[in-house]
């Protein structure tokens, strides 16, 4: 896969995706968002990919926001389309992917960058990372799901404080309030994120996909999460991986899953 603003590499069933605009602190412009949408489509359609590690180029930033110059003169209708397209094609698509995405947050994750990290299923931050949603300083609010996902992750009070004050928080505080899963030295960031995916990829792919669907349903107020769980649980019984997992358990051996 060849991209203008992304570097991708598939290693041992993990797709490493690096947003590669270091001079712009990896800010999300139209081209980058389009390429991320293409990556999600590729991941979902490619059995060899069992997980995605998403990070930013350089040492300063994961993604330091959206490219403001591209929407500085938008009107109401254009603003709505910007948010709707971004959410549907990239952020919601990542969250609803059948493969796990892990964000390796190396530095600033601000605005759309933090929203991108929150769309991922797991987040690992380097000790020097700074996270925040500064949109109100521009007369805006987060538009790529930030108000919703931050509230789901840290609670309404903390979410509103971060959004309304526009203050950045440290990686340590982000871990304390549940915004990230782990904080590690910068030198261990990619290894830790890859380690999580390496553990996950040993599990049954169909079950992982079902778990993503069911846990997403838990925070979807329009969905009966319990019903989604029951159906996803039942569907697992029709997979070859279920038969292999049970056989391996009874035979006291390591399972060899095929994703079928």
Backbone as CSV, one residue per row, in Angstrom:
resi,resn,N_x,N_y,N_z,CA_x,CA_y,CA_z,C_x,C_y,C_z
1,UNK,0.841,-1.198,0.000,0.000,0.000,0.000,0.876,1.248,0.000
2,UNK,0.604,2.160,-0.938,1.370,3.391,-1.045,0.481,4.571,-0.671
3,UNK,0.958,5.374,0.270,0.203,6.537,0.717,1.105,7.769,0.726
4,UNK,0.469,8.925,0.660,1.207,10.186,0.691,1.579,10.575,2.118
5,UNK,0.649,10.366,3.049,0.849,10.844,4.421,0.905,9.747,5.473
6,UNK,0.874,8.508,5.042,0.965,7.382,5.967,2.104,6.471,5.547
7,UNK,2.741,5.872,6.541,3.685,4.787,6.278,3.085,3.530,6.895
8,UNK,2.989,2.475,6.114,2.403,1.231,6.616,3.370,0.074,6.416
9,UNK,3.336,-0.858,7.361,4.168,-2.058,7.270,3.467,-3.197,7.996
10,UNK,3.326,-4.321,7.323,2.702,-5.493,7.919,3.791,-6.437,8.414
11,UNK,3.818,-6.665,9.720,4.801,-7.552,10.332,4.100,-8.501,11.285
12,UNK,4.255,-9.789,11.037,3.706,-10.813,11.908,2.235,-10.563,12.220
13,UNK,1.470,-10.280,11.165,0.014,-10.089,11.226,-0.426,-8.808,11.922
14,UNK,0.512,-7.926,12.243,0.182,-6.618,12.804,0.511,-5.554,11.766
15,UNK,-0.461,-4.700,11.448,-0.232,-3.609,10.514,0.201,-2.372,11.301
16,UNK,1.428,-1.945,11.064,1.957,-0.731,11.702,1.623,0.452,10.797
17,UNK,0.876,1.414,11.319,0.462,2.588,10.550,1.021,3.828,11.245
18,UNK,1.849,4.578,10.524,2.448,5.791,11.070,1.968,6.997,10.283
19,UNK,1.333,7.939,10.955,0.936,9.189,10.306,2.204,10.015,10.116
20,UNK,2.513,10.323,8.868,3.845,10.823,8.526,3.792,12.246,7.965
21,UNK,3.477,13.197,8.859,3.546,14.624,8.520,4.269,15.337,9.660
22,UNK,5.501,14.975,9.955,6.173,15.496,11.150,6.329,17.010,11.171
23,UNK,6.498,17.632,10.016,6.655,19.095,9.984,5.363,19.811,10.360
24,UNK,4.228,19.111,10.225,2.924,19.652,10.625,2.445,19.003,11.919
25,UNK,3.362,18.381,12.645,3.025,17.640,13.866,1.929,16.616,13.609
26,UNK,1.965,16.052,12.392,1.052,14.980,11.970,-0.420,15.391,11.978
27,UNK,-0.662,16.684,11.770,-2.038,17.181,11.760,-2.866,16.466,10.697
28,UNK,-4.137,16.275,10.997,-5.042,15.562,10.100,-5.603,16.510,9.044
29,UNK,-5.184,16.316,7.799,-5.796,17.042,6.698,-6.673,16.089,5.899
30,UNK,-7.308,16.587,4.843,-8.231,15.763,4.057,-7.549,14.507,3.529
31,UNK,-6.334,14.687,3.001,-5.622,13.570,2.405,-5.338,12.483,3.443
32,UNK,-4.907,12.897,4.621,-4.593,11.933,5.678,-5.840,11.187,6.124
33,UNK,-6.949,11.905,6.269,-8.201,11.257,6.668,-8.660,10.264,5.603
34,UNK,-8.522,10.638,4.324,-8.897,9.726,3.258,-8.041,8.463,3.287
35,UNK,-6.754,8.636,3.535,-5.860,7.486,3.583,-6.158,6.605,4.791
36,UNK,-6.502,7.207,5.917,-6.883,6.410,7.088,-8.158,5.611,6.803
37,UNK,-9.102,6.226,6.100,-10.323,5.507,5.729,-9.991,4.306,4.853
38,UNK,-9.055,4.472,3.941,-8.646,3.369,3.068,-7.968,2.263,3.874
39,UNK,-7.204,2.640,4.888,-6.545,1.645,5.733,-7.582,0.794,6.457
40,UNK,-8.604,1.429,6.997,-9.625,0.671,7.729,-10.318,-0.321,6.794
41,UNK,-10.631,0.112,5.596,-11.252,-0.782,4.617,-10.336,-1.961,4.311
42,UNK,-9.069,-1.680,4.114,-8.088,-2.733,3.831,-7.980,-3.714,4.997
43,UNK,-7.908,-3.195,6.200,-7.764,-4.035,7.397,-8.942,-4.988,7.522
44,UNK,-10.150,-4.470,7.367,-11.338,-5.304,7.527,-11.439,-6.386,6.457
45,UNK,-10.841,-6.135,5.290,-10.962,-7.076,4.172,-9.779,-8.031,4.050
46,UNK,-8.800,-7.913,4.957,-7.561,-8.673,4.817,-7.367,-9.626,5.984
47,UNK,-7.572,-10.918,5.777,-7.451,-11.887,6.870,-6.076,-11.914,7.520
48,UNK,-5.036,-11.587,6.763,-3.673,-11.622,7.318,-3.457,-10.578,8.400
49,UNK,-4.255,-9.515,8.378,-4.135,-8.457,9.387,-4.991,-8.828,10.594
50,UNK,-4.344,-9.001,11.736,-5.066,-9.358,12.962,-5.154,-8.202,13.954
51,UNK,-4.483,-7.102,13.654,-4.527,-5.936,14.525,-3.743,-4.801,13.916
52,UNK,-3.986,-3.581,14.422,-3.348,-2.379,13.882,-2.712,-1.579,15.014
53,UNK,-1.462,-1.181,14.802,-0.774,-0.276,15.716,-0.680,1.077,15.021
54,UNK,-1.304,2.082,15.595,-1.375,3.418,14.994,-0.547,4.394,15.814
55,UNK,0.369,5.104,15.159,1.216,6.064,15.859,1.525,7.235,14.943
56,UNK,2.308,8.191,15.458,2.695,9.355,14.675,4.185,9.381,14.430
57,UNK,4.586,10.063,13.381,5.994,10.161,13.021,6.715,11.177,13.909
58,UNK,7.972,10.869,14.247,8.759,11.786,15.062,8.526,11.606,16.545
59,UNK,9.151,12.455,17.330,9.081,12.336,18.790,8.158,13.355,19.440
60,UNK,7.657,14.323,18.665,6.892,15.412,19.261,5.406,15.142,19.373
61,UNK,4.862,14.447,18.367,3.400,14.364,18.334,2.896,13.046,17.777
62,UNK,1.839,12.564,18.386,0.993,11.523,17.792,0.223,12.196,16.657
63,UNK,-0.710,13.039,17.010,-1.380,13.938,16.073,-1.747,15.181,16.871
64,UNK,-1.259,16.331,16.431,-1.473,17.561,17.194,-2.710,18.316,16.747
65,UNK,-3.699,17.598,16.199,-4.956,18.228,15.843,-5.283,18.083,14.383
66,UNK,-6.325,18.809,13.966,-6.716,18.841,12.572,-6.015,20.007,11.887
67,UNK,-5.967,19.967,10.566,-5.346,21.033,9.786,-6.357,22.173,9.662
68,UNK,-6.245,23.161,10.551,-7.245,24.225,10.671,-7.392,25.021,9.385
69,UNK,-6.308,25.165,8.637,-6.351,25.977,7.420,-7.351,25.448,6.403
70,UNK,-7.680,24.173,6.480,-8.584,23.578,5.502,-10.054,23.901,5.758
71,UNK,-10.394,24.329,6.978,-11.810,24.596,7.248,-12.042,25.962,7.887
72,UNK,-11.065,26.832,7.812,-11.157,28.130,8.495,-12.275,29.019,7.947
73,UNK,-12.706,28.795,6.695,-13.757,29.630,6.103,-15.044,28.861,5.854
74,UNK,-15.222,27.716,6.536,-16.419,26.892,6.330,-17.662,27.570,6.906
75,UNK,-18.826,27.276,6.284,-20.101,27.696,6.846,-20.728,26.537,7.615
76,UNK,-21.959,26.717,8.085,-22.615,25.705,8.917,-22.750,24.377,8.180
77,UNK,-23.213,24.437,6.940,-23.424,23.204,6.184,-22.107,22.474,5.939
78,UNK,-21.065,23.212,5.608,-19.761,22.592,5.364,-19.186,22.004,6.647
79,UNK,-19.417,22.698,7.763,-18.953,22.176,9.045,-19.632,20.872,9.408
80,UNK,-20.930,20.796,9.148,-21.653,19.557,9.435,-21.134,18.416,8.564
81,UNK,-20.899,18.694,7.292,-20.413,17.658,6.395,-19.021,17.197,6.787
82,UNK,-18.191,18.139,7.221,-16.839,17.809,7.670,-16.887,16.814,8.827
83,UNK,-17.720,17.107,9.835,-17.825,16.232,10.999,-18.447,14.897,10.630
84,UNK,-19.510,14.929,9.821,-20.221,13.698,9.477,-19.328,12.752,8.671
85,UNK,-18.627,13.293,7.680,-17.752,12.459,6.853,-16.602,11.889,7.674
86,UNK,-15.986,12.729,8.492,-14.864,12.265,9.304,-15.281,11.175,10.278
87,UNK,-16.411,11.404,10.948,-16.872,10.403,11.909,-17.207,9.081,11.227
88,UNK,-17.965,9.145,10.143,-18.416,7.912,9.499,-17.278,7.156,8.825
89,UNK,-16.418,7.861,8.130,-15.405,7.211,7.300,-14.147,6.808,8.056
90,UNK,-13.850,7.513,9.166,-12.587,7.241,9.871,-12.825,6.839,11.326
91,UNK,-13.330,7.744,12.126,-13.367,7.536,13.575,-14.331,6.422,13.970
92,UNK,-15.571,6.474,13.486,-16.503,5.378,13.771,-16.057,4.092,13.098
93,UNK,-15.461,4.225,11.905,-14.992,3.040,11.186,-13.901,2.316,11.964
94,UNK,-13.016,3.069,12.604,-11.978,2.448,13.436,-12.615,1.762,14.643
95,UNK,-13.487,2.472,15.334,-14.119,1.913,16.534,-14.899,0.647,16.219
96,UNK,-15.535,0.609,15.044,-16.371,-0.523,14.680,-15.653,-1.557,13.825
97,UNK,-14.355,-1.391,13.634,-13.590,-2.380,12.880,-13.633,-3.727,13.581
98,UNK,-13.583,-4.790,12.806,-13.557,-6.133,13.389,-12.174,-6.509,13.906
99,UNK,-11.178,-5.658,13.646,-9.809,-5.889,14.116,-9.448,-4.829,15.161
100,UNK,-8.708,-5.188,16.208,-8.366,-4.218,17.244,-7.333,-3.197,16.771
101,UNK,-7.572,-1.940,17.095,-6.641,-0.843,16.838,-6.052,-0.395,18.181
102,UNK,-4.736,-0.280,18.234,-4.058,0.234,19.432,-3.339,1.517,19.061
103,UNK,-3.626,2.600,19.776,-2.950,3.874,19.559,-1.709,3.938,20.435
104,UNK,-0.562,4.197,19.808,0.689,4.419,20.531,0.942,5.924,20.506
105,UNK,0.648,6.584,21.615,0.614,8.046,21.664,1.991,8.585,22.037
106,UNK,2.691,9.089,21.056,4.068,9.565,21.221,4.104,11.089,21.178
107,UNK,3.788,11.734,22.292,3.818,13.195,22.313,2.420,13.775,22.355
108,UNK,2.221,14.886,21.638,0.942,15.589,21.676,-0.160,14.783,20.985
109,UNK,-1.296,14.650,21.671,-2.523,14.119,21.087,-3.609,15.132,21.407
110,UNK,-3.820,16.048,20.474,-4.701,17.179,20.714,-5.818,17.216,19.683
111,UNK,-6.988,17.683,20.112,-8.097,17.834,19.188,-8.394,16.548,18.448
112,UNK,-8.374,16.629,17.112,-8.633,15.449,16.296,-7.663,14.321,16.570
113,UNK,-6.477,14.643,17.059,-5.513,13.600,17.406,-5.956,12.778,18.599
114,UNK,-6.468,13.453,19.634,-6.990,12.716,20.779,-8.258,11.967,20.385
115,UNK,-9.070,12.581,19.528,-10.275,11.890,19.063,-9.904,10.623,18.297
116,UNK,-8.829,10.677,17.514,-8.365,9.501,16.789,-7.915,8.420,17.764
117,UNK,-7.164,8.807,18.774,-6.712,7.837,19.776,-7.888,7.227,20.521
118,UNK,-8.898,8.043,20.835,-10.056,7.523,21.563,-10.901,6.588,20.712
119,UNK,-10.845,6.742,19.386,-11.572,5.829,18.508,-10.933,4.444,18.496
120,UNK,-9.644,4.374,18.833,-8.960,3.084,18.901,-9.451,2.301,20.114
121,UNK,-9.221,1.004,20.105,-9.748,0.150,21.167,-8.892,0.168,22.425
122,UNK,-7.611,0.448,22.272,-6.687,0.549,23.398,-5.730,1.708,23.138
123,UNK,-5.216,2.296,24.223,-4.298,3.425,24.113,-3.103,3.233,25.051
124,UNK,-1.912,3.381,24.474,-0.676,3.372,25.252,0.001,4.716,25.015
125,UNK,0.413,5.383,26.079,1.022,6.710,25.950,2.454,6.706,26.460
126,UNK,3.296,7.482,25.805,4.647,7.688,26.318,4.587,8.672,27.477
127,UNK,5.584,8.634,28.333,5.585,9.475,29.538,5.519,10.963,29.214
128,UNK,6.000,11.345,28.044,6.028,12.762,27.681,4.769,13.208,26.933
129,UNK,3.796,12.334,26.789,2.588,12.666,26.027,1.762,13.727,26.754
130,UNK,1.120,14.574,25.954,0.175,15.570,26.455,-1.117,15.398,25.666
131,UNK,-2.241,15.371,26.379,-3.520,15.088,25.732,-4.516,16.190,26.042
132,UNK,-5.314,16.556,25.045,-6.303,17.593,25.286,-7.213,17.827,24.101
133,UNK,-8.310,18.531,24.368,-9.281,18.922,23.334,-9.423,20.446,23.400
134,UNK,-8.615,21.185,22.627,-8.588,22.641,22.730,-9.560,23.375,21.804
135,UNK,-10.546,22.665,21.240,-11.379,23.260,20.204,-12.104,24.534,20.632
136,UNK,-12.490,24.657,21.925,-13.237,25.861,22.333,-12.398,27.125,22.213
137,UNK,-11.071,26.979,22.159,-10.221,28.157,21.951,-10.330,28.674,20.523
138,UNK,-10.925,27.878,19.631,-11.158,28.285,18.245,-12.629,28.637,17.997
139,UNK,-13.417,28.609,19.066,-14.847,28.841,18.896,-15.586,27.615,18.406
140,UNK,-15.017,26.444,18.617,-15.603,25.187,18.174,-15.726,24.227,19.349
141,UNK,-16.266,23.050,19.082,-16.196,21.926,20.017,-15.626,20.740,19.247
142,UNK,-15.215,19.691,19.927,-14.768,18.494,19.196,-15.866,18.014,18.251
143,UNK,-15.475,17.641,17.020,-16.463,17.259,16.030,-16.306,15.864,15.469
144,UNK,-15.292,15.146,15.960,-15.059,13.785,15.483,-15.332,12.771,16.581
145,UNK,-16.397,13.009,17.345,-16.800,12.075,18.395,-16.168,12.342,19.742
146,UNK,-15.416,13.429,19.867,-14.680,13.680,21.105,-15.541,13.875,22.333
147,UNK,-16.659,14.598,22.193,-17.518,14.817,23.365,-18.122,13.506,23.851
148,UNK,-18.388,12.598,22.924,-19.028,11.337,23.282,-18.030,10.334,23.850
149,UNK,-16.931,10.115,23.139,-15.980,9.090,23.585,-15.248,9.505,24.862
150,UNK,-14.932,10.771,25.000,-14.265,11.202,26.232,-15.193,11.008,27.423
151,UNK,-16.459,11.348,27.265,-17.427,11.154,28.348,-17.560,9.678,28.702
152,UNK,-17.579,8.813,27.691,-17.676,7.379,27.938,-16.455,6.861,28.689
153,UNK,-15.291,7.398,28.382,-14.044,6.895,28.974,-13.785,7.433,30.381
154,UNK,-14.069,8.721,30.614,-13.646,9.324,31.887,-14.805,9.870,32.714
155,UNK,-16.019,9.848,32.189,-17.159,10.377,32.924,-17.480,11.807,32.517
156,UNK,-18.714,12.210,32.759,-19.213,13.494,32.287,-18.472,14.688,32.890
157,UNK,-18.240,14.639,34.200,-17.602,15.778,34.859,-16.194,16.039,34.359
158,UNK,-15.378,15.001,34.308,-13.995,15.168,33.838,-13.971,15.536,32.354
159,UNK,-14.864,14.941,31.577,-14.902,15.242,30.147,-15.239,16.704,29.922
160,UNK,-16.259,17.201,30.606,-16.632,18.593,30.419,-15.513,19.526,30.859
161,UNK,-14.844,19.195,31.938,-13.734,20.043,32.396,-12.635,20.131,31.337
162,UNK,-12.244,18.981,30.774,-11.196,18.989,29.754,-11.623,19.793,28.529
163,UNK,-12.885,19.630,28.117,-13.359,20.312,26.912,-13.537,21.808,27.167
164,UNK,-14.139,22.173,28.295,-14.464,23.575,28.561,-13.251,24.414,28.925
165,UNK,-12.264,23.817,29.608,-11.055,24.568,29.953,-10.037,24.548,28.825
166,UNK,-10.114,23.543,27.964,-9.153,23.331,26.865,-7.758,23.011,27.383
167,UNK,-7.651,22.654,28.663,-6.343,22.345,29.244,-5.833,20.992,28.754
168,UNK,-4.512,20.923,28.570,-3.882,19.639,28.297,-3.638,18.923,29.623
169,UNK,-3.640,17.605,29.578,-3.286,16.830,30.759,-2.089,15.949,30.439
170,UNK,-1.391,15.532,31.473,-0.226,14.678,31.303,-0.650,13.238,31.054
171,UNK,0.285,12.453,30.562,0.016,11.026,30.369,-0.315,10.361,31.692
172,UNK,0.369,10.767,32.752,0.130,10.174,34.070,-1.314,10.398,34.513
173,UNK,-1.815,11.636,34.334,-3.199,11.912,34.719,-4.164,11.174,33.790
174,UNK,-3.816,11.093,32.505,-4.676,10.385,31.554,-4.859,8.933,31.966
175,UNK,-3.799,8.314,32.452,-3.905,6.935,32.925,-4.755,6.867,34.193
176,UNK,-4.569,7.822,35.067,-5.293,7.831,36.340,-6.801,7.928,36.130
177,UNK,-7.237,8.690,35.127,-8.674,8.879,34.923,-9.258,7.895,33.910
178,UNK,-8.416,7.012,33.382,-8.915,5.974,32.482,-8.922,6.339,31.013
179,UNK,-8.248,7.428,30.655,-8.206,7.843,29.258,-7.224,7.004,28.452
180,UNK,-6.149,6.549,29.080,-5.219,5.635,28.424,-5.053,4.393,29.295
181,UNK,-4.660,3.301,28.652,-4.504,2.035,29.372,-3.169,1.926,30.091
182,UNK,-2.103,2.431,29.440,-0.759,2.321,30.004,0.043,3.571,29.674
183,UNK,0.981,3.897,30.566,1.982,4.937,30.322,3.349,4.296,30.486
184,UNK,4.203,4.482,29.491,5.510,3.842,29.492,6.561,4.827,29.004
185,UNK,7.846,4.563,29.278,8.903,5.400,28.695,8.810,5.393,27.177
186,UNK,9.226,6.496,26.561,9.117,6.617,25.106,9.809,5.462,24.391
187,UNK,10.915,5.010,24.954,11.673,3.931,24.318,10.922,2.599,24.322
188,UNK,9.897,2.482,25.180,9.139,1.232,25.294,7.752,1.320,24.659
189,UNK,7.430,2.475,24.062,6.065,2.717,23.596,5.611,1.712,22.541
190,UNK,6.357,1.616,21.450,5.945,0.737,20.354,5.975,-0.723,20.804
191,UNK,6.977,-1.091,21.580,7.072,-2.461,22.066,5.897,-2.845,22.937
192,UNK,5.461,-1.925,23.789,4.320,-2.215,24.663,3.034,-2.349,23.860
193,UNK,2.821,-1.428,22.923,1.623,-1.487,22.080,1.618,-2.760,21.242
194,UNK,2.783,-3.091,20.669,2.883,-4.309,19.860,2.676,-5.548,20.720
195,UNK,3.133,-5.495,21.967,2.946,-6.616,22.878,1.483,-6.899,23.154
196,UNK,0.697,-5.842,23.307,-0.739,-6.030,23.503,-1.371,-6.718,22.292
197,UNK,-1.000,-6.236,21.104,-1.547,-6.830,19.890,-1.054,-8.259,19.685
198,UNK,0.186,-8.522,20.072,0.721,-9.881,19.942,-0.043,-10.856,20.829
199,UNK,-0.458,-10.380,21.987,-1.256,-11.234,22.874,-2.651,-11.453,22.294
200,UNK,-3.259,-10.360,21.798,-4.611,-10.450,21.254,-4.657,-11.353,20.024
201,UNK,-3.620,-11.260,19.191,-3.658,-12.019,17.928,-3.563,-13.526,18.148
202,UNK,-3.204,-13.952,19.350,-3.185,-15.376,19.661,-4.581,-15.915,19.976
203,UNK,-5.510,-15.015,20.182,-6.875,-15.422,20.527,-7.684,-15.639,19.241
204,UNK,-8.891,-16.140,19.383,-9.737,-16.438,18.228,-10.204,-15.141,17.559
205,UNK,-9.837,-14.907,16.300,-10.202,-13.656,15.627,-11.699,-13.375,15.592
206,UNK,-12.499,-14.421,15.379,-13.944,-14.215,15.338,-14.470,-13.801,16.710
207,UNK,-13.885,-14.349,17.750,-14.293,-13.977,19.105,-13.867,-12.546,19.422
208,UNK,-12.688,-12.149,18.967,-12.240,-10.765,19.167,-13.190,-9.797,18.475
209,UNK,-13.575,-10.126,17.242,-14.520,-9.280,16.514,-15.853,-9.194,17.252
210,UNK,-16.299,-10.308,17.794,-17.556,-10.326,18.547,-17.443,-9.498,19.822
211,UNK,-16.282,-9.572,20.461,-16.070,-8.803,21.687,-16.067,-7.306,21.405
212,UNK,-15.463,-6.906,20.284,-15.481,-5.492,19.899,-16.925,-5.027,19.696
213,UNK,-17.689,-5.810,18.966,-19.081,-5.451,18.690,-19.894,-5.338,19.978
214,UNK,-19.704,-6.278,20.882,-20.494,-6.288,22.116,-20.095,-5.160,23.068
215,UNK,-18.799,-4.910,23.205,-18.380,-3.826,24.109,-18.758,-2.464,23.548
216,UNK,-18.723,-2.304,22.221,-19.190,-1.052,21.628,-20.671,-0.839,21.919
217,UNK,-21.436,-1.927,21.885,-22.870,-1.827,22.143,-23.166,-1.376,23.573
218,UNK,-22.232,-1.638,24.477,-22.439,-1.274,25.880,-22.563,0.237,26.079
219,UNK,-21.959,1.022,25.180,-22.004,2.484,25.323,-22.867,3.123,24.248
220,UNK,-23.611,2.322,23.505,-24.519,2.825,22.481,-25.926,2.845,23.060
221,UNK,-26.413,4.037,23.391,-27.705,4.149,24.072,-28.868,3.712,23.186
222,UNK,-28.652,3.643,21.882,-29.722,3.240,20.975,-29.773,1.729,20.778
223,UNK,-28.875,1.025,21.445,-28.759,-0.421,21.250,-28.926,-1.149,22.570
224,UNK,-29.569,-2.297,22.531,-29.658,-3.172,23.698,-28.383,-4.014,23.739
225,UNK,-27.411,-3.572,24.537,-26.117,-4.249,24.583,-26.202,-5.700,25.008
226,UNK,-27.126,-6.002,25.902,-27.279,-7.389,26.355,-27.742,-8.284,25.205
227,UNK,-28.654,-7.759,24.393,-29.140,-8.528,23.250,-28.029,-8.733,22.219
228,UNK,-27.218,-7.685,22.007,-26.086,-7.810,21.089,-25.113,-8.872,21.600
229,UNK,-24.870,-8.868,22.902,-23.968,-9.854,23.487,-24.501,-11.279,23.305
230,UNK,-25.784,-11.474,23.562,-26.375,-12.810,23.421,-26.217,-13.321,21.993
231,UNK,-26.527,-12.448,21.018,-26.435,-12.857,19.610,-24.976,-13.126,19.216
232,UNK,-24.053,-12.248,19.647,-22.643,-12.433,19.310,-22.086,-13.693,19.959
233,UNK,-22.492,-13.949,21.202,-22.099,-15.168,21.909,-22.582,-16.398,21.153
234,UNK,-23.849,-16.374,20.751,-24.428,-17.522,20.039,-23.713,-17.756,18.712
235,UNK,-23.402,-16.679,17.994,-22.753,-16.823,16.693,-21.389,-17.501,16.810
236,UNK,-20.720,-17.295,17.936,-19.409,-17.918,18.132,-19.496,-19.450,18.082
237,UNK,-20.629,-19.995,18.476,-20.781,-21.448,18.481,-20.762,-22.033,17.067
238,UNK,-20.986,-21.179,16.063,-20.976,-21.649,14.692,-19.637,-21.521,14.005
239,UNK,-18.588,-21.164,14.747,-17.274,-20.961,14.146,-16.373,-22.178,14.358
240,UNK,-15.447,-22.344,13.426,-14.436,-23.392,13.579,-13.516,-23.084,14.752
241,UNK,-13.294,-21.791,15.005,-12.424,-21.408,16.117,-12.987,-21.863,17.457
242,UNK,-14.315,-21.843,17.609,-14.913,-22.339,18.844,-14.602,-23.820,19.025
243,UNK,-14.779,-24.588,17.964,-14.492,-26.023,18.051,-13.022,-26.271,18.357
244,UNK,-12.145,-25.479,17.735,-10.715,-25.643,17.981,-10.366,-25.231,19.409
245,UNK,-10.937,-24.137,19.881,-10.635,-23.671,21.232,-11.053,-24.670,22.300
246,UNK,-12.240,-25.234,22.136,-12.729,-26.219,23.102,-11.891,-27.496,23.033
247,UNK,-11.585,-27.947,21.817,-10.770,-29.155,21.671,-9.402,-28.968,22.295
248,UNK,-8.797,-27.820,22.046,-7.473,-27.550,22.605,-7.515,-27.533,24.126
249,UNK,-8.568,-26.945,24.685,-8.701,-26.906,26.140,-8.824,-28.315,26.710
250,UNK,-9.676,-29.127,26.118,-9.884,-30.483,26.622,-8.655,-31.374,26.423
251,UNK,-7.910,-31.089,25.351,-6.714,-31.897,25.049,-5.451,-31.307,25.686
252,UNK,-5.637,-30.217,26.428,-4.528,-29.570,27.138,-3.373,-29.201,26.198
253,UNK,-3.746,-28.534,25.119,-2.744,-28.049,24.163,-3.076,-26.614,23.779
254,UNK,-2.154,-25.970,23.106,-2.378,-24.592,22.645,-3.262,-24.595,21.413
255,UNK,-4.257,-23.732,21.389,-5.172,-23.652,20.250,-4.482,-23.048,19.039
256,UNK,-4.907,-23.485,17.876,-4.415,-22.948,16.612,-5.623,-22.408,15.835
257,UNK,-5.873,-21.110,15.988,-7.069,-20.516,15.403,-6.816,-20.118,13.943
258,UNK,-7.882,-20.214,13.137,-7.779,-19.861,11.715,-8.632,-18.656,11.352
259,UNK,-9.453,-18.202,12.294,-10.317,-17.070,11.996,-11.560,-17.434,11.219
260,UNK,-11.905,-18.717,11.258,-13.102,-19.164,10.527,-14.123,-19.795,11.479
